[in-house]
Amino acid sequence: MRIVIAGNYGVQNLGDEMILKGLLQSLRSIFPLAELTVLSSNPVETNRTYQVNSVEKFPAGFRSFFKNIFHKNNATSRAVKACDYFILGGGGLFGGPKRRANLIWGIQAVMAYFYGKKVVMYGQSIGPIKKFIDRLILKRLFKKAKLIIVRDKPSKDRLRELGIEKKVYVYPDLAFRFKIETDEHQREKRLIVALRQMENLPVDFNESISSFLNWVIAEHKWNVTFITFQKGVESDEKLHEEIMEMINDKSYLDLIDEHDIEKIIRVYLESEMVFGMRLHSLISAIKTDTPFMAINYAPKVKDFLESSGMEDHFLNLNEINPEKLKKQFTKVFTKKEDIISQLKKYNEKAKESHEEMEELLKDALT
């Protein structure tokens, strides 16, 4: 069996790499003899990291796309033409903040259908789709899919609104699937911070965050570790550095910008709390039973937390101010034992759900 996987891989986004890691572990568990190929923006890096065959994803530019169509013997076209199944999987590919993403990921699915392949929509979340043409394209893409699995109920509801009548399954994010080492670890007074660089942040965003972190350091003597979930284009690093410059006592600060998933998970296991904006900074918190406070900046964050029964853990982006952040920190810290118990239960449920999901995928692909 040959399976091609496409997603937002090779773009130095830690969350998407966690999704890919979980997806590969899942597929290798179900189909140990399958030949897997990943369409990536950086095939060399993807191959090195996961020991998997990797080629470039289909280009989304007008000229490069049609050049690709008329040069059908390139590595990407050959891989897709030779595969038995095409998985478009993992993450908020459609309906996110940038409309162009609908085109990029739509093209990947269109090319698989063009070559007559069976397509599985796997582990996605669907944001609000407002433009008529986007809604029409998504309806056609998902209507033709062999199997549809999304990671939250609002995504299922949005597909229903588009007119998708076939069965849509809801299972936890694929990042919950990859296994982590459970060696003994000691939690220390550390707050992990993972923010997101984006346009139109509130004008006082940096001041609010730095004021809150100065309070955490001065009043509680906690270390603060910034983790950059997105490097390269649209990197979070600049935002983190700007805020770090506003911290009074920098001896309590640390910055991690390398994307070693095992190392990142280890830091989570050794920390008391997470203050996250990036979705997978929050998923990593849940996965490691680490209490967290979140900033809701996009529907996928709110959808995920509400679907997981954790709607009390976030503040909306436009609500951020130092006093609300301090209040949320105190609330989470005070209830941390109850929160840890809640996270453990969710992880047990996620494990059972992924076992069920893999049986579903196995049946669909065999």
C-alpha positions in Angstrom: 0.0 0.0 0.0 1.2 3.5 -0.9 0.0 6.5 1.0 0.7 10.1 0.3 0.3 12.7 3.2 -0.1 16.4 2.6 -0.3 19.1 5.2 1.4 22.3 6.5 4.7 20.4 7.0 8.3 21.7 6.6 7.5 25.3 7.4 9.1 25.4 10.8 5.7 25.3 12.6 6.1 23.2 15.8 2.4 22.5 16.0 2.2 21.1 12.5 5.3 19.0 13.1 3.6 17.5 16.2 0.6 16.7 14.0 2.8 15.0 11.4 4.7 13.0 14.1 1.4 11.7 15.5 0.0 10.9 12.1 3.1 9.0 11.1 3.1 7.0 14.3 -0.6 6.2 13.7 -0.1 5.1 10.1 2.9 3.0 11.0 1.0 1.3 13.7 -2.0 0.5 11.4 0.0 -0.3 8.2 3.5 -1.2 9.1 4.4 -2.2 5.6 2.9 0.8 3.8 5.1 3.1 1.8 4.6 6.6 3.1 5.4 9.8 1.3 5.0 13.3 2.8 4.4 16.4 0.7 6.4 19.1 2.4 7.7 22.6 1.9 11.1 21.3 3.0 11.4 17.6 1.9 15.1 17.3 3.0 14.2 18.4 6.5 11.1 16.2 6.7 13.0 13.2 5.5 15.8 13.8 8.0 13.5 14.3 10.9 11.0 11.4 10.4 13.0 9.0 8.2 10.2 9.1 5.6 10.1 9.7 1.8 9.3 13.3 1.2 8.8 15.5 -1.9 7.6 19.1 -2.5 3.9 19.8 -2.1 2.0 21.1 -5.2 2.7 24.8 -5.7 -0.2 27.2 -5.3 1.0 30.1 -7.5 -0.8 30.5 -10.8 2.2 30.1 -13.1 3.9 27.4 -11.0 0.7 25.4 -10.7 0.1 25.2 -14.4 3.7 24.5 -15.0 3.3 21.6 -12.7 0.2 20.4 -14.5 2.1 20.2 -17.8 5.2 18.6 -16.3 3.5 15.5 -14.9 6.8 13.6 -14.4 8.0 15.6 -11.5 8.5 13.9 -8.2 5.3 15.2 -6.6 3.1 14.1 -9.5 4.8 10.7 -9.7 4.3 10.1 -6.0 0.6 11.0 -6.1 0.0 9.1 -9.3 1.6 6.0 -7.8 -0.3 6.1 -4.4 -3.3 4.2 -3.4 -4.6 6.8 -0.9 -4.1 10.5 -0.4 -4.4 11.9 3.2 -4.9 15.7 3.6 -4.4 15.9 7.2 -3.9 17.7 10.3 -4.5 21.2 11.5 -6.6 24.2 10.6 -6.1 24.1 6.9 -9.4 25.7 5.9 -11.2 28.7 7.2 -8.2 30.2 9.0 -7.2 33.9 9.3 -5.7 33.9 5.8 -8.0 33.1 2.9 -5.1 32.0 0.6 -4.7 28.9 2.8 -8.0 27.6 1.3 -6.4 27.8 -2.2 -3.1 26.2 -1.1 -4.8 23.1 0.5 -7.6 23.0 -2.0 -5.0 22.5 -4.7 -3.4 19.5 -2.9 -6.8 17.8 -2.8 -7.7 18.8 -6.3 -4.5 17.2 -7.7 -5.2 14.0 -5.8 -8.7 13.9 -7.3 -7.3 14.8 -10.7 -5.2 11.7 -10.6 -8.2 9.6 -9.5 -7.0 9.0 -5.9 -9.2 8.2 -2.9 -8.8 11.1 -0.5 -9.1 11.1 3.3 -9.6 14.3 5.2 -7.9 13.5 8.4 -7.7 15.4 11.7 -8.7 18.8 10.4 -10.5 21.8 11.8 -12.7 24.0 9.7 -13.0 27.7 10.4 -15.8 30.0 9.3 -16.0 30.0 5.4 -17.6 33.3 4.3 -16.9 33.7 0.6 -19.3 31.9 -1.7 -16.6 30.6 -4.0 -14.6 29.2 -1.0 -17.7 27.5 0.3 -18.5 26.0 -3.1 -14.9 24.6 -3.5 -14.8 23.2 0.0 -18.2 21.5 -0.5 -16.9 19.8 -3.6 -13.6 18.7 -2.0 -15.2 17.2 1.1 -18.2 15.7 -0.7 -15.8 13.6 -2.8 -13.7 12.4 0.2 -13.7 8.8 1.2 -13.4 9.5 4.9 -13.8 12.7 6.9 -12.4 13.1 10.4 -12.3 16.6 12.1 -10.9 17.5 15.5 -13.8 19.5 17.0 -17.6 19.6 16.8 -17.9 23.1 15.4 -15.9 21.9 12.3 -18.4 19.1 11.8 -21.3 21.7 12.1 -19.6 24.0 9.5 -19.3 21.1 7.1 -23.0 20.3 7.6 -23.8 24.0 6.8 -21.8 23.6 3.6 -24.1 20.7 2.6 -21.8 17.8 3.4 -24.3 15.0 4.2 -21.9 12.0 4.6 -20.7 10.8 8.0 -18.2 13.2 9.6 -16.3 11.8 12.6 -14.9 13.9 15.5 -11.6 12.8 17.2 -8.9 14.6 19.1 -6.0 16.4 17.4 -3.3 14.1 16.0 -0.7 15.6 18.2 -2.2 13.6 21.1 -1.3 10.4 19.2 2.5 10.5 19.5 4.0 8.9 22.6 6.1 10.7 25.1 8.7 9.4 27.5 7.2 9.3 31.0 10.5 9.2 33.0 10.2 10.8 36.4 10.3 14.6 36.3 10.2 17.4 38.9 8.0 20.3 38.3 9.6 23.7 39.0 8.2 27.2 39.3 8.3 28.0 35.6 5.7 29.5 33.3 6.0 28.6 29.6 4.9 31.4 27.3 4.0 30.7 23.6 2.5 33.7 21.9 1.6 34.2 18.2 2.9 37.0 15.9 0.1 38.3 13.9 -1.3 41.4 12.3 -3.7 43.6 14.2 -2.6 42.6 17.7 -4.1 45.1 20.3 -2.0 48.2 20.5 -1.3 47.6 24.2 -0.7 43.8 23.8 3.1 43.9 24.5 2.6 46.2 27.5 -0.1 44.0 29.0 1.9 40.8 28.6 5.1 42.3 29.9 3.3 43.9 32.9 1.8 40.5 33.8 5.1 38.7 33.4 6.9 41.3 35.6 4.3 40.5 38.2 4.8 36.8 37.9 8.5 37.2 38.4 8.5 39.8 41.1 5.6 38.4 43.2 6.0 34.7 42.7 9.7 34.3 41.7 8.8 32.1 38.8 11.1 31.5 35.8 9.6 32.4 32.4 10.5 30.3 29.4 9.4 31.5 25.9 8.9 28.8 23.3 8.8 29.8 19.6 6.2 27.6 17.9 6.6 29.3 14.5 10.0 30.1 13.1 11.0 31.4 9.6 8.2 33.3 7.9 5.8 34.9 10.4 8.1 33.9 13.2 6.9 34.4 16.8 10.5 35.1 17.8 10.4 38.8 17.2 7.3 39.3 19.4 8.9 37.2 22.1 12.1 39.3 22.0 10.2 42.5 22.1 8.4 41.4 25.3 11.5 40.0 26.8 13.1 43.4 26.4 10.3 44.9 28.6 11.0 42.5 31.5 12.7 44.1 34.5 14.7 41.1 35.8 16.0 39.2 32.8 17.8 36.6 35.0 14.4 34.8 35.2 14.1 34.6 31.4 14.8 31.9 28.9 14.0 31.4 25.2 13.7 28.1 23.3 13.6 28.5 19.5 14.8 25.0 18.4 12.1 22.5 17.2 13.1 19.4 19.1 9.7 18.0 20.0 11.1 15.7 22.7 13.0 18.5 24.3 9.9 20.8 24.2 7.8 18.1 25.8 10.4 17.6 28.5 10.3 21.3 29.3 6.5 21.1 29.6 6.8 18.1 32.0 9.2 20.2 34.2 7.0 23.3 34.3 4.2 24.4 36.6 2.0 26.2 34.1 1.6 27.3 30.5 0.5 30.7 29.1 -0.3 29.9 25.5 -1.7 31.5 22.4 -0.6 29.0 19.8 -3.0 26.1 19.7 -0.4 23.4 20.0 1.2 25.1 23.0 -2.1 24.4 24.7 -2.4 20.9 23.3 1.1 20.2 24.6 0.0 21.5 28.0 -3.0 19.1 28.0 -0.9 16.2 26.8 1.6 16.7 29.6 -1.0 17.3 32.3 0.3 20.9 32.7 -2.3 23.5 33.9 -2.6 26.4 31.4 -4.2 29.8 30.7 -4.9 30.6 27.0 -5.5 33.5 24.7 -8.2 32.9 22.1 -7.1 34.6 18.9 -8.9 32.4 16.3 -12.0 30.1 16.1 -9.9 27.0 16.1 -8.6 27.8 19.7 -12.1 28.5 21.0 -13.6 25.5 19.2 -10.9 23.1 20.5 -11.1 24.3 24.2 -14.9 24.3 24.2 -15.1 20.9 22.6 -12.6 19.6 25.2 -14.7 21.0 28.1 -12.0 23.6 28.9 -13.9 26.8 28.1 -12.9 28.3 31.5 -9.2 28.3 30.5 -9.1 31.2 28.0 -9.4 34.9 27.6 -10.3 36.5 24.3 -7.6 38.5 22.6 -9.5 41.8 22.9 -10.0 41.3 26.6 -6.3 41.1 27.5 -5.1 43.4 30.2 -2.7 42.9 33.2 -5.3 42.6 35.8 -7.3 39.9 34.0 -4.2 38.0 33.3 -3.2 38.1 37.0 -6.6 37.0 38.0 -6.5 34.1 35.5 -3.1 33.0 36.7 -4.2 33.0 40.3 -7.4 31.1 39.4 -5.4 28.4 37.6 -2.7 28.1 40.2 -5.3 27.8 43.0 -7.2 25.0 41.2 -4.2 23.3 39.7 -4.9 19.9 41.3 -8.4 19.8 40.0 -7.2 21.0 36.6 -4.5 18.3 36.5 -7.1 15.7 37.3 -9.3 17.0 34.4 -6.3 16.9 32.0 -5.5 13.3 32.9 -9.1 12.2 32.2 -9.0 14.0 28.9 -5.8 12.2 27.9 -7.2 8.9 28.8 -10.3 9.7 26.7 -8.0 10.9 23.8 -6.0 7.6 23.9 -9.2 5.6 23.6 -10.5 7.9 20.9 -7.4 7.5 18.8 -7.5 3.7 19.1 -11.1 3.9 17.8 -10.1 6.3 15.0 -7.3 4.0 13.8 -9.8 1.1 13.5 -12.0 3.4 11.5 -9.1 4.4 9.2 -8.0 0.8 8.9 -11.5 -0.3 7.8 -11.8 2.6 5.3 -8.4 1.9 3.7 -8.7 -1.8 3.5 
